[in-house]
């Protein structure tokens, strides 16, 4: 069973920054991609960003230029640096790791709350 653990959420003022971390219990290269999703109250879970095993990154349009996804291969950890935060970024952020073959299989963390408010 793969363990996925997120840390780093919290309360921040608009314009501030937070960094989320996601550590998995096996090599991040065993996944086709790792990424972040978020779910705001009353809304569906949405894609935020991902990094593939080859190192390619993808972002949803609303966070481009503000969020950066990166990884520490030795620590099996993926980060999401969030800058210039806006109230509409408020959500529970979930880390996701998935494989396509074998699979598809998806693994999710428990979520971490990010609140952007003055």
PyMOL commands that set and color helices and strands:
alter all, ss='L'
color gray80, all
select helices_A, chain A and resi 28-30+61-63+73-75+87-89
alter helices_A, ss='H'
color red, helices_A
select strands_A, chain A and resi 4-7+10-12+18-24+33-39+46-52+57-59+67-72+77-82+91-99+105-108+112-116
alter strands_A, ss='S'
color yellow, strands_A
deselect
rebuild
show_as cartoon
